[in-house]
Amino acid sequence: MKTMKQQRTEARLQRLVDDFNRRFPVGTPVVLRKDSGPVETTVRAAAQILGGHSAVAWFEGVSGCYDVEGRVTAIAPTAKAG
């Protein structure tokens, strides 16, 4: 049986995952703030809860997964010349 704290943590992580997936569907170009600095990439796989402790997603050209909280921003579309 899960404790109330575990249930709250799981619910918070699920909200992070749901919010990320709504804002950044697979294929969305984004800037990912890696430990070594920002990199432009694309969301490769939908976010999910990893190990019951982190909300993570996978990105093109990036090894492993990254925590989605506060690390990802959308790349603003550029205006096309007429």
N, C-alpha and C positions, 0 to 999 in steps of 0.2 A: 504494500500500500504506500502511495506517495504522500509525503508530508505536505502541508499547506504551502510551505516555502518552495518545495519542488514544483508544485502545481502552478504557483505564481511565476516561477522562473520559466517553466515550459510555455505558459501562456504568453509571457513577454517575448520569448524567442520566436514563437509562432507569429506574433504580430509583426516582428521585424522581418521575418521571411515573407509573409504575405504582402507587407508594404513594399519591400524590395522588388518582389516579382511583379507587382502591379506597376511600379514606377519604371522598372528596367526589365522588360521582357527579353527573352533570349534574342540575341542579334542586335541589341541596343548598343551604340557606341558610347563609351564612358571614359572617364579619367579615374584610374584606380590609384589611390595613394598607398604605394608599397613602402616598406621600411626603407628602401634605398631611394625613394623619391617617386614622383607621379609618373604614370605611364598611360598613354592612350591605348585603349583596347576595346574589345567587344564582349558582352556577356555571352559566355559559351553554354552555360547550363543554369537552370533555375536554382535559386537559393533553397537551402534546406537546413534543418537543425543537425549539427554534427556532434555526436556523442552526448547529447543532452545538455551541452554547455555553451555552444556557439552557433550563431546564424551565419552561414557561409555561402559563397557562390564561387563559380569557376569562370575564368576569363581566357580568351584566346591569347596564345603566346605566353601565358603565365603558368609556371609550374605550381601545382597544388591549388588549394583554395584560399580565399581570404575572407576574414570577418567582414560583413557588409555594413556594420554600424560605423558611420562616420568616415568611411574610406572611399566611397564611390559618389561621383557626380556625373550628371549627363553632360555630353558634349553639345554645346549650343549649335543648332543648325546654321549653316552659313547661307547668306542670301545669294541666289544664283543670278548671274548677269543675264539681262533680257535678250 
